């Protein structure tokens, strides 16, 4: 899909879409539970669908009626089970250890760049505890063997999803387990989201000095009705748009007490100089001042693409620190961000694991590629708020990974309302 976004601004009210990070977790817990449950969820994305399909292939009956997901837990029979994680890194990193809790053999399909994305050290720790796995980049990846309780040690600075995957799995195993996290833990709020979902499911996890102690042979028991929280990661798109727009944006449906780490976006746009007003279930963001940014983004790497536009919108040097893991996302996001901003007339470069943006207050605009990455598409759309000419995006369908309805929403919120997709 090709999208042309003319210079303009976003204004109006917006309801937050369901958090795919929260949906993944509730779906897994519901499928592992001992009874039927429903999950209120107003829309789906490619990644949520990937997790639902994997759980179906593992034996659960899952139906979606446009408003809620009904989950009836079940198990598949004998034989090899094939599950397709599509391009969802979360789905794959949660499902891989879970396959070790069942006696079936599995074939795990991964699409796009996913087979190239890192799976160490999760691969090594699973192999050391009884699983037999195929070559790391093989498609499909074979998985067989049942895990046992014990001491699982894993680095904390590669992916919090590895830790979450183990936290879902270890309570199911025979025997107690200790999960030891080595070194600094990055993206720790996502681990807190997993712990919240486990607590909701009646699973006991005890914190230790360097990780967690998990009793074995536990049973998942979720509430009969649950609801997916509004997504702070995708809401960040509108917070940045509001911070750059005169009229501003009204956001509804976000939990300001959520364990989602990306709710930090509210603090960030305030420090940038935007006006942020909270009233009941509404958050209003609009342009006021503009200040350069200097942030440690190790816990919020997914915010960096849209935040880079704030860096371009202010005169001065903005620094986004400790973002090396962006190289390992759906695209090499560090490279993609710098190339896109330079193609649009900005100045951005990489110093070690830091992203530097030298802003001039405006961008020129022009033709850019999506890099098959939904976060890059969001960044490119936002860039048009400060461009002189249109931003033309090839491969804009990548947005469907997390926000399939975004272009339709922009049709009514863009000023001037002449957004076209072809």
TORKOL-4160 file (C-alpha; in steps of 0.2 Angstrom, whole numbers, padded with zeros to 4 digits, m for minus):
422
<pt num="1" X="0000" Y="0000" Z="0000"/>
<pt num="2" X="0006" Y="0018" Z="m0004"/>
<pt num="3" X="0000" Y="0032" Z="0007"/>
<pt num="4" X="0002" Y="0051" Z="0004"/>
<pt num="5" X="0001" Y="0062" Z="0019"/>
<pt num="6" X="0001" Y="0080" Z="0016"/>
<pt num="7" X="0007" Y="0093" Z="0029"/>
<pt num="8" X="m0006" Y="0096" Z="0042"/>
<pt num="9" X="m0011" Y="0093" Z="0060"/>
<pt num="10" X="m0021" Y="0080" Z="0070"/>
<pt num="11" X="m0036" Y="0086" Z="0080"/>
<pt num="12" X="m0051" Y="0079" Z="0089"/>
<pt num="13" X="m0055" Y="0065" Z="0101"/>
<pt num="14" X="m0048" Y="0047" Z="0100"/>
<pt num="15" X="m0052" Y="0031" Z="0110"/>
<pt num="16" X="m0037" Y="0021" Z="0114"/>
<pt num="17" X="m0036" Y="0004" Z="0105"/>
<pt num="18" X="m0033" Y="m0012" Z="0115"/>
<pt num="19" X="m0015" Y="m0015" Z="0121"/>
<pt num="20" X="m0008" Y="m0030" Z="0111"/>
<pt num="21" X="0005" Y="m0033" Z="0125"/>
<pt num="22" X="m0009" Y="m0035" Z="0137"/>
<pt num="23" X="m0020" Y="m0045" Z="0125"/>
<pt num="24" X="m0006" Y="m0057" Z="0122"/>
<pt num="25" X="m0005" Y="m0060" Z="0141"/>
<pt num="26" X="m0023" Y="m0062" Z="0145"/>
<pt num="27" X="m0026" Y="m0074" Z="0130"/>
<pt num="28" X="m0012" Y="m0085" Z="0136"/>
<pt num="29" X="m0018" Y="m0086" Z="0154"/>
<pt num="30" X="m0036" Y="m0089" Z="0148"/>
<pt num="31" X="m0030" Y="m0103" Z="0136"/>
<pt num="32" X="m0020" Y="m0111" Z="0151"/>
<pt num="33" X="m0035" Y="m0110" Z="0163"/>
<pt num="34" X="m0047" Y="m0123" Z="0168"/>
<pt num="35" X="m0063" Y="m0115" Z="0162"/>
<pt num="36" X="m0071" Y="m0104" Z="0149"/>
<pt num="37" X="m0068" Y="m0085" Z="0150"/>
<pt num="38" X="m0071" Y="m0069" Z="0140"/>
<pt num="39" X="m0060" Y="m0055" Z="0136"/>
<pt num="40" X="m0067" Y="m0038" Z="0131"/>
<pt num="41" X="m0057" Y="m0032" Z="0117"/>
<pt num="42" X="m0064" Y="m0019" Z="0104"/>
<pt num="43" X="m0052" Y="m0023" Z="0090"/>
<pt num="44" X="m0038" Y="m0035" Z="0084"/>
<pt num="45" X="m0021" Y="m0033" Z="0076"/>
<pt num="46" X="m0010" Y="m0045" Z="0066"/>
<pt num="47" X="0000" Y="m0049" Z="0082"/>
<pt num="48" X="m0015" Y="m0052" Z="0093"/>
<pt num="49" X="m0022" Y="m0063" Z="0079"/>
<pt num="50" X="m0006" Y="m0073" Z="0078"/>
<pt num="51" X="m0007" Y="m0077" Z="0097"/>
<pt num="52" X="m0025" Y="m0082" Z="0095"/>
<pt num="53" X="m0021" Y="m0094" Z="0081"/>
<pt num="54" X="m0006" Y="m0102" Z="0090"/>
<pt num="55" X="m0018" Y="m0105" Z="0105"/>
<pt num="56" X="m0031" Y="m0113" Z="0093"/>
<pt num="57" X="m0018" Y="m0124" Z="0086"/>
<pt num="58" X="m0013" Y="m0130" Z="0103"/>
<pt num="59" X="m0031" Y="m0135" Z="0107"/>
<pt num="60" X="m0041" Y="m0120" Z="0113"/>
<pt num="61" X="m0057" Y="m0114" Z="0105"/>
<pt num="62" X="m0056" Y="m0095" Z="0103"/>
<pt num="63" X="m0070" Y="m0085" Z="0095"/>
<pt num="64" X="m0071" Y="m0066" Z="0092"/>
<pt num="65" X="m0087" Y="m0056" Z="0089"/>
<pt num="66" X="m0080" Y="m0039" Z="0087"/>
<pt num="67" X="m0082" Y="m0034" Z="0105"/>
<pt num="68" X="m0075" Y="m0049" Z="0115"/>
<pt num="69" X="m0064" Y="m0064" Z="0114"/>
<pt num="70" X="m0071" Y="m0080" Z="0121"/>
<pt num="71" X="m0058" Y="m0093" Z="0126"/>
<pt num="72" X="m0063" Y="m0112" Z="0129"/>
<pt num="73" X="m0047" Y="m0120" Z="0135"/>
<pt num="74" X="m0042" Y="m0137" Z="0127"/>
<pt num="75" X="m0027" Y="m0148" Z="0122"/>
<pt num="76" X="m0023" Y="m0155" Z="0105"/>
<pt num="77" X="m0022" Y="m0174" Z="0103"/>
<pt num="78" X="m0006" Y="m0184" Z="0099"/>
<pt num="79" X="0006" Y="m0180" Z="0085"/>
<pt num="80" X="0015" Y="m0165" Z="0079"/>
<pt num="81" X="0007" Y="m0148" Z="0082"/>
<pt num="82" X="0011" Y="m0134" Z="0070"/>
<pt num="83" X="0009" Y="m0116" Z="0076"/>
<pt num="84" X="0012" Y="m0100" Z="0066"/>
<pt num="85" X="0018" Y="m0085" Z="0075"/>
<pt num="86" X="0018" Y="m0075" Z="0059"/>
<pt num="87" X="0030" Y="m0059" Z="0062"/>
<pt num="88" X="0025" Y="m0057" Z="0080"/>
<pt num="89" X="0041" Y="m0058" Z="0091"/>
<pt num="90" X="0030" Y="m0058" Z="0107"/>
<pt num="91" X="0020" Y="m0073" Z="0101"/>
<pt num="92" X="0035" Y="m0083" Z="0097"/>
<pt num="93" X="0045" Y="m0079" Z="0113"/>
<pt num="94" X="0030" Y="m0083" Z="0124"/>
<pt num="95" X="0025" Y="m0099" Z="0114"/>
<pt num="96" X="0043" Y="m0106" Z="0113"/>
<pt num="97" X="0045" Y="m0110" Z="0131"/>
<pt num="98" X="0026" Y="m0115" Z="0133"/>
<pt num="99" X="0029" Y="m0129" Z="0120"/>
<pt num="100" X="0041" Y="m0137" Z="0133"/>
<pt num="101" X="0026" Y="m0139" Z="0146"/>
<pt num="102" X="0017" Y="m0151" Z="0134"/>
<pt num="103" X="0022" Y="m0169" Z="0128"/>
<pt num="104" X="0018" Y="m0165" Z="0110"/>
<pt num="105" X="0031" Y="m0161" Z="0097"/>
<pt num="106" X="0029" Y="m0144" Z="0089"/>
<pt num="107" X="0034" Y="m0135" Z="0073"/>
<pt num="108" X="0035" Y="m0117" Z="0075"/>
<pt num="109" X="0033" Y="m0106" Z="0059"/>
<pt num="110" X="0040" Y="m0088" Z="0059"/>
<pt num="111" X="0038" Y="m0076" Z="0045"/>
<pt num="112" X="0047" Y="m0060" Z="0039"/>
<pt num="113" X="0062" Y="m0055" Z="0049"/>
<pt num="114" X="0057" Y="m0065" Z="0064"/>
<pt num="115" X="0068" Y="m0080" Z="0061"/>
<pt num="116" X="0083" Y="m0068" Z="0061"/>
<pt num="117" X="0079" Y="m0059" Z="0077"/>
<pt num="118" X="0088" Y="m0065" Z="0092"/>
<pt num="119" X="0082" Y="m0080" Z="0102"/>
<pt num="120" X="0098" Y="m0083" Z="0113"/>
<pt num="121" X="0099" Y="m0084" Z="0128"/>
<pt num="122" X="0081" Y="m0092" Z="0129"/>
<pt num="123" X="0086" Y="m0105" Z="0116"/>
<pt num="124" X="0101" Y="m0110" Z="0127"/>
<pt num="125" X="0092" Y="m0111" Z="0144"/>
<pt num="126" X="0078" Y="m0121" Z="0136"/>
<pt num="127" X="0090" Y="m0133" Z="0128"/>
<pt num="128" X="0099" Y="m0135" Z="0145"/>
<pt num="129" X="0083" Y="m0140" Z="0154"/>
<pt num="130" X="0076" Y="m0154" Z="0143"/>
<pt num="131" X="0070" Y="m0147" Z="0126"/>
<pt num="132" X="0077" Y="m0152" Z="0109"/>
<pt num="133" X="0076" Y="m0138" Z="0097"/>
<pt num="134" X="0080" Y="m0136" Z="0079"/>
<pt num="135" X="0093" Y="m0124" Z="0072"/>
<pt num="136" X="0089" Y="m0106" Z="0078"/>
<pt num="137" X="0085" Y="m0099" Z="0061"/>
<pt num="138" X="0076" Y="m0114" Z="0054"/>
<pt num="139" X="0059" Y="m0113" Z="0047"/>
<pt num="140" X="0049" Y="m0121" Z="0054"/>
<pt num="141" X="0058" Y="m0122" Z="0071"/>
<pt num="142" X="0056" Y="m0140" Z="0079"/>
<pt num="143" X="0053" Y="m0141" Z="0097"/>
<pt num="144" X="0051" Y="m0157" Z="0107"/>
<pt num="145" X="0054" Y="m0163" Z="0125"/>
<pt num="146" X="0047" Y="m0158" Z="0142"/>
<pt num="147" X="0054" Y="m0145" Z="0154"/>
<pt num="148" X="0057" Y="m0149" Z="0172"/>
<pt num="149" X="0058" Y="m0138" Z="0187"/>
<pt num="150" X="0075" Y="m0131" Z="0192"/>
<pt num="151" X="0086" Y="m0116" Z="0191"/>
<pt num="152" X="0084" Y="m0106" Z="0175"/>
<pt num="153" X="0097" Y="m0092" Z="0172"/>
<pt num="154" X="0095" Y="m0079" Z="0159"/>
<pt num="155" X="0102" Y="m0062" Z="0154"/>
<pt num="156" X="0090" Y="m0048" Z="0157"/>
<pt num="157" X="0097" Y="m0036" Z="0144"/>
<pt num="158" X="0092" Y="m0045" Z="0128"/>
<pt num="159" X="0073" Y="m0046" Z="0129"/>
<pt num="160" X="0060" Y="m0045" Z="0143"/>
<pt num="161" X="0049" Y="m0057" Z="0132"/>
<pt num="162" X="0061" Y="m0071" Z="0136"/>
<pt num="163" X="0058" Y="m0068" Z="0155"/>
<pt num="164" X="0039" Y="m0067" Z="0152"/>
<pt num="165" X="0039" Y="m0083" Z="0142"/>
<pt num="166" X="0048" Y="m0092" Z="0156"/>
<pt num="167" X="0036" Y="m0084" Z="0169"/>
<pt num="168" X="0021" Y="m0091" Z="0160"/>
<pt num="169" X="0029" Y="m0109" Z="0158"/>
<pt num="170" X="0038" Y="m0113" Z="0175"/>
<pt num="171" X="0022" Y="m0113" Z="0186"/>
<pt num="172" X="0016" Y="m0128" Z="0175"/>
<pt num="173" X="0031" Y="m0139" Z="0177"/>
<pt num="174" X="0034" Y="m0153" Z="0189"/>
<pt num="175" X="0045" Y="m0147" Z="0203"/>
<pt num="176" X="0048" Y="m0129" Z="0209"/>
<pt num="177" X="0059" Y="m0117" Z="0199"/>
<pt num="178" X="0070" Y="m0102" Z="0202"/>
<pt num="179" X="0072" Y="m0089" Z="0188"/>
<pt num="180" X="0088" Y="m0080" Z="0190"/>
<pt num="181" X="0090" Y="m0064" Z="0180"/>
<pt num="182" X="0108" Y="m0060" Z="0176"/>
<pt num="183" X="0114" Y="m0042" Z="0174"/>
<pt num="184" X="0103" Y="m0027" Z="0171"/>
<pt num="185" X="0085" Y="m0030" Z="0166"/>
<pt num="186" X="0078" Y="m0019" Z="0152"/>
<pt num="187" X="0060" Y="m0016" Z="0147"/>
<pt num="188" X="0056" Y="m0021" Z="0165"/>
<pt num="189" X="0038" Y="m0014" Z="0165"/>
<pt num="190" X="0033" Y="m0028" Z="0152"/>
<pt num="191" X="0039" Y="m0041" Z="0165"/>
<pt num="192" X="0027" Y="m0032" Z="0178"/>
<pt num="193" X="0013" Y="m0033" Z="0165"/>
<pt num="194" X="0016" Y="m0052" Z="0165"/>
<pt num="195" X="0017" Y="m0053" Z="0184"/>
<pt num="196" X="0000" Y="m0044" Z="0185"/>
<pt num="197" X="m0008" Y="m0056" Z="0173"/>
<pt num="198" X="m0001" Y="m0071" Z="0183"/>
<pt num="199" X="m0008" Y="m0064" Z="0199"/>
<pt num="200" X="m0025" Y="m0062" Z="0190"/>
<pt num="201" X="m0024" Y="m0080" Z="0186"/>
<pt num="202" X="m0020" Y="m0086" Z="0203"/>
<pt num="203" X="m0002" Y="m0090" Z="0200"/>
<pt num="204" X="0010" Y="m0088" Z="0214"/>
<pt num="205" X="0027" Y="m0080" Z="0210"/>
<pt num="206" X="0039" Y="m0075" Z="0223"/>
<pt num="207" X="0052" Y="m0061" Z="0221"/>
<pt num="208" X="0070" Y="m0065" Z="0225"/>
<pt num="209" X="0085" Y="m0054" Z="0226"/>
<pt num="210" X="0090" Y="m0058" Z="0208"/>
<pt num="211" X="0074" Y="m0065" Z="0200"/>
<pt num="212" X="0059" Y="m0076" Z="0205"/>
<pt num="213" X="0055" Y="m0092" Z="0214"/>
<pt num="214" X="0040" Y="m0101" Z="0206"/>
<pt num="215" X="0031" Y="m0116" Z="0214"/>
<pt num="216" X="0028" Y="m0130" Z="0201"/>
<pt num="217" X="0012" Y="m0139" Z="0197"/>
<pt num="218" X="0001" Y="m0124" Z="0198"/>
<pt num="219" X="m0016" Y="m0122" Z="0190"/>
<pt num="220" X="m0021" Y="m0106" Z="0180"/>
<pt num="221" X="m0038" Y="m0100" Z="0185"/>
<pt num="222" X="m0043" Y="m0083" Z="0177"/>
<pt num="223" X="m0059" Y="m0073" Z="0180"/>
<pt num="224" X="m0073" Y="m0077" Z="0169"/>
<pt num="225" X="m0073" Y="m0060" Z="0162"/>
<pt num="226" X="m0058" Y="m0049" Z="0159"/>
<pt num="227" X="m0054" Y="m0033" Z="0149"/>
<pt num="228" X="m0039" Y="m0028" Z="0138"/>
<pt num="229" X="m0032" Y="m0011" Z="0144"/>
<pt num="230" X="m0030" Y="0003" Z="0132"/>
<pt num="231" X="m0013" Y="0003" Z="0123"/>
<pt num="232" X="m0001" Y="0017" Z="0129"/>
<pt num="233" X="0012" Y="0012" Z="0116"/>
<pt num="234" X="0000" Y="0016" Z="0101"/>
<pt num="235" X="m0007" Y="0031" Z="0111"/>
<pt num="236" X="0010" Y="0038" Z="0110"/>
<pt num="237" X="0007" Y="0042" Z="0092"/>
<pt num="238" X="m0008" Y="0053" Z="0097"/>
<pt num="239" X="0002" Y="0061" Z="0112"/>
<pt num="240" X="0016" Y="0066" Z="0100"/>
<pt num="241" X="0003" Y="0073" Z="0087"/>
<pt num="242" X="m0006" Y="0083" Z="0100"/>
<pt num="243" X="0011" Y="0090" Z="0107"/>
<pt num="244" X="0014" Y="0096" Z="0089"/>
<pt num="245" X="m0004" Y="0102" Z="0085"/>
<pt num="246" X="m0012" Y="0119" Z="0089"/>
<pt num="247" X="m0029" Y="0112" Z="0093"/>
<pt num="248" X="m0023" Y="0096" Z="0102"/>
<pt num="249" X="m0030" Y="0078" Z="0104"/>
<pt num="250" X="m0042" Y="0071" Z="0117"/>
<pt num="251" X="m0038" Y="0053" Z="0122"/>
<pt num="252" X="m0050" Y="0041" Z="0131"/>
<pt num="253" X="m0048" Y="0024" Z="0138"/>
<pt num="254" X="m0031" Y="0024" Z="0145"/>
<pt num="255" X="m0027" Y="0018" Z="0163"/>
<pt num="256" X="m0015" Y="0030" Z="0171"/>
<pt num="257" X="m0011" Y="0017" Z="0184"/>
<pt num="258" X="m0007" Y="0004" Z="0171"/>
<pt num="259" X="0010" Y="m0006" Z="0173"/>
<pt num="260" X="0012" Y="m0003" Z="0154"/>
<pt num="261" X="0029" Y="0006" Z="0154"/>
<pt num="262" X="0025" Y="0016" Z="0139"/>
<pt num="263" X="0013" Y="0027" Z="0149"/>
<pt num="264" X="0029" Y="0037" Z="0152"/>
<pt num="265" X="0024" Y="0046" Z="0136"/>
<pt num="266" X="0013" Y="0058" Z="0146"/>
<pt num="267" X="0029" Y="0063" Z="0157"/>
<pt num="268" X="0039" Y="0064" Z="0141"/>
<pt num="269" X="0028" Y="0076" Z="0131"/>
<pt num="270" X="0026" Y="0087" Z="0147"/>
<pt num="271" X="0045" Y="0088" Z="0147"/>
<pt num="272" X="0045" Y="0093" Z="0129"/>
<pt num="273" X="0034" Y="0107" Z="0133"/>
<pt num="274" X="0016" Y="0101" Z="0128"/>
<pt num="275" X="0001" Y="0105" Z="0139"/>
<pt num="276" X="m0006" Y="0089" Z="0146"/>
<pt num="277" X="m0022" Y="0089" Z="0156"/>
<pt num="278" X="m0030" Y="0074" Z="0164"/>
<pt num="279" X="m0049" Y="0074" Z="0169"/>
<pt num="280" X="m0058" Y="0059" Z="0174"/>
<pt num="281" X="m0055" Y="0046" Z="0159"/>
<pt num="282" X="m0049" Y="0059" Z="0147"/>
<pt num="283" X="m0031" Y="0066" Z="0143"/>
<pt num="284" X="m0029" Y="0081" Z="0133"/>
<pt num="285" X="m0013" Y="0085" Z="0124"/>
<pt num="286" X="m0009" Y="0101" Z="0114"/>
<pt num="287" X="0006" Y="0111" Z="0108"/>
<pt num="288" X="0013" Y="0124" Z="0120"/>
<pt num="289" X="0032" Y="0125" Z="0121"/>
<pt num="290" X="0046" Y="0115" Z="0113"/>
<pt num="291" X="0061" Y="0109" Z="0122"/>
<pt num="292" X="0075" Y="0097" Z="0116"/>
<pt num="293" X="0074" Y="0080" Z="0123"/>
<pt num="294" X="0088" Y="0070" Z="0133"/>
<pt num="295" X="0081" Y="0053" Z="0138"/>
<pt num="296" X="0086" Y="0036" Z="0144"/>
<pt num="297" X="0075" Y="0025" Z="0133"/>
<pt num="298" X="0081" Y="0007" Z="0139"/>
<pt num="299" X="0064" Y="0003" Z="0146"/>
<pt num="300" X="0054" Y="0012" Z="0132"/>
<pt num="301" X="0062" Y="0008" Z="0116"/>
<pt num="302" X="0046" Y="0007" Z="0106"/>
<pt num="303" X="0043" Y="0025" Z="0109"/>
<pt num="304" X="0059" Y="0031" Z="0101"/>
<pt num="305" X="0053" Y="0032" Z="0082"/>
<pt num="306" X="0039" Y="0044" Z="0086"/>
<pt num="307" X="0049" Y="0053" Z="0099"/>
<pt num="308" X="0062" Y="0056" Z="0086"/>
<pt num="309" X="0049" Y="0068" Z="0077"/>
<pt num="310" X="0049" Y="0078" Z="0093"/>
<pt num="311" X="0067" Y="0080" Z="0091"/>
<pt num="312" X="0065" Y="0086" Z="0073"/>
<pt num="313" X="0052" Y="0098" Z="0078"/>
<pt num="314" X="0063" Y="0108" Z="0090"/>
<pt num="315" X="0079" Y="0118" Z="0087"/>
<pt num="316" X="0093" Y="0109" Z="0095"/>
<pt num="317" X="0101" Y="0093" Z="0099"/>
<pt num="318" X="0090" Y="0079" Z="0106"/>
<pt num="319" X="0098" Y="0062" Z="0113"/>
<pt num="320" X="0089" Y="0046" Z="0115"/>
<pt num="321" X="0100" Y="0035" Z="0125"/>
<pt num="322" X="0103" Y="0016" Z="0127"/>
<pt num="323" X="0092" Y="0011" Z="0112"/>
<pt num="324" X="0104" Y="m0002" Z="0104"/>
<pt num="325" X="0090" Y="m0015" Z="0105"/>
<pt num="326" X="0081" Y="m0006" Z="0092"/>
<pt num="327" X="0093" Y="m0014" Z="0080"/>
<pt num="328" X="0084" Y="m0031" Z="0084"/>
<pt num="329" X="0066" Y="m0026" Z="0081"/>
<pt num="330" X="0054" Y="m0029" Z="0065"/>
<pt num="331" X="0068" Y="m0019" Z="0056"/>
<pt num="332" X="0084" Y="m0012" Z="0062"/>
<pt num="333" X="0075" Y="0003" Z="0069"/>
<pt num="334" X="0090" Y="0013" Z="0073"/>
<pt num="335" X="0096" Y="0012" Z="0055"/>
<pt num="336" X="0078" Y="0015" Z="0049"/>
<pt num="337" X="0075" Y="0030" Z="0059"/>
<pt num="338" X="0091" Y="0039" Z="0054"/>
<pt num="339" X="0088" Y="0035" Z="0036"/>
<pt num="340" X="0070" Y="0041" Z="0036"/>
<pt num="341" X="0074" Y="0057" Z="0045"/>
<pt num="342" X="0088" Y="0061" Z="0033"/>
<pt num="343" X="0078" Y="0057" Z="0018"/>
<pt num="344" X="0065" Y="0069" Z="0024"/>
<pt num="345" X="0078" Y="0083" Z="0026"/>
<pt num="346" X="0082" Y="0081" Z="0044"/>
<pt num="347" X="0099" Y="0077" Z="0053"/>
<pt num="348" X="0100" Y="0061" Z="0063"/>
<pt num="349" X="0115" Y="0049" Z="0067"/>
<pt num="350" X="0120" Y="0035" Z="0079"/>
<pt num="351" X="0133" Y="0036" Z="0092"/>
<pt num="352" X="0136" Y="0019" Z="0100"/>
<pt num="353" X="0119" Y="0014" Z="0107"/>
<pt num="354" X="0112" Y="0032" Z="0107"/>
<pt num="355" X="0102" Y="0041" Z="0093"/>
<pt num="356" X="0106" Y="0059" Z="0091"/>
<pt num="357" X="0093" Y="0071" Z="0082"/>
<pt num="358" X="0099" Y="0088" Z="0078"/>
<pt num="359" X="0082" Y="0097" Z="0075"/>
<pt num="360" X="0079" Y="0113" Z="0065"/>
<pt num="361" X="0060" Y="0114" Z="0069"/>
<pt num="362" X="0055" Y="0108" Z="0051"/>
<pt num="363" X="0057" Y="0094" Z="0039"/>
<pt num="364" X="0056" Y="0095" Z="0020"/>
<pt num="365" X="0046" Y="0079" Z="0016"/>
<pt num="366" X="0047" Y="0067" Z="0002"/>
<pt num="367" X="0047" Y="0048" Z="m0002"/>
<pt num="368" X="0051" Y="0035" Z="0011"/>
<pt num="369" X="0049" Y="0017" Z="0014"/>
<pt num="370" X="0041" Y="0008" Z="0029"/>
<pt num="371" X="0055" Y="m0005" Z="0031"/>
<pt num="372" X="0040" Y="m0017" Z="0034"/>
<pt num="373" X="0039" Y="m0009" Z="0052"/>
<pt num="374" X="0023" Y="m0002" Z="0060"/>
<pt num="375" X="0033" Y="0009" Z="0071"/>
<pt num="376" X="0042" Y="0017" Z="0057"/>
<pt num="377" X="0025" Y="0020" Z="0048"/>
<pt num="378" X="0019" Y="0029" Z="0063"/>
<pt num="379" X="0035" Y="0040" Z="0063"/>
<pt num="380" X="0033" Y="0044" Z="0045"/>
<pt num="381" X="0015" Y="0050" Z="0047"/>
<pt num="382" X="0019" Y="0061" Z="0061"/>
<pt num="383" X="0033" Y="0069" Z="0052"/>
<pt num="384" X="0021" Y="0077" Z="0040"/>
<pt num="385" X="0015" Y="0088" Z="0054"/>
<pt num="386" X="0032" Y="0097" Z="0052"/>
<pt num="387" X="0035" Y="0095" Z="0033"/>
<pt num="388" X="0034" Y="0108" Z="0019"/>
<pt num="389" X="0028" Y="0095" Z="0007"/>
<pt num="390" X="0019" Y="0078" Z="0008"/>
<pt num="391" X="0027" Y="0062" Z="0015"/>
<pt num="392" X="0024" Y="0048" Z="0003"/>
<pt num="393" X="0026" Y="0030" Z="0011"/>
<pt num="394" X="0028" Y="0014" Z="0002"/>
<pt num="395" X="0024" Y="m0002" Z="0011"/>
<pt num="396" X="0012" Y="0007" Z="0023"/>
<pt num="397" X="0002" Y="m0009" Z="0026"/>
<pt num="398" X="0015" Y="m0013" Z="0039"/>
<pt num="399" X="0004" Y="m0003" Z="0051"/>
<pt num="400" X="m0008" Y="m0018" Z="0052"/>
<pt num="401" X="0004" Y="m0027" Z="0063"/>
<pt num="402" X="m0002" Y="m0016" Z="0078"/>
<pt num="403" X="m0014" Y="m0003" Z="0072"/>
<pt num="404" X="m0024" Y="m0009" Z="0057"/>
<pt num="405" X="m0037" Y="0005" Z="0058"/>
<pt num="406" X="m0025" Y="0020" Z="0059"/>
<pt num="407" X="m0027" Y="0027" Z="0042"/>
<pt num="408" X="m0046" Y="0027" Z="0043"/>
<pt num="409" X="m0045" Y="0036" Z="0059"/>
<pt num="410" X="m0033" Y="0049" Z="0052"/>
<pt num="411" X="m0046" Y="0052" Z="0038"/>
<pt num="412" X="m0057" Y="0061" Z="0050"/>
<pt num="413" X="m0044" Y="0068" Z="0062"/>
<pt num="414" X="m0031" Y="0076" Z="0049"/>
<pt num="415" X="m0032" Y="0094" Z="0046"/>
<pt num="416" X="m0033" Y="0098" Z="0031"/>
<pt num="417" X="m0043" Y="0082" Z="0028"/>
<pt num="418" X="m0036" Y="0077" Z="0012"/>
<pt num="419" X="m0026" Y="0061" Z="0017"/>
<pt num="420" X="m0026" Y="0049" Z="0003"/>
<pt num="421" X="m0021" Y="0030" Z="0002"/>
<pt num="422" X="m0019" Y="0021" Z="m0015"/>
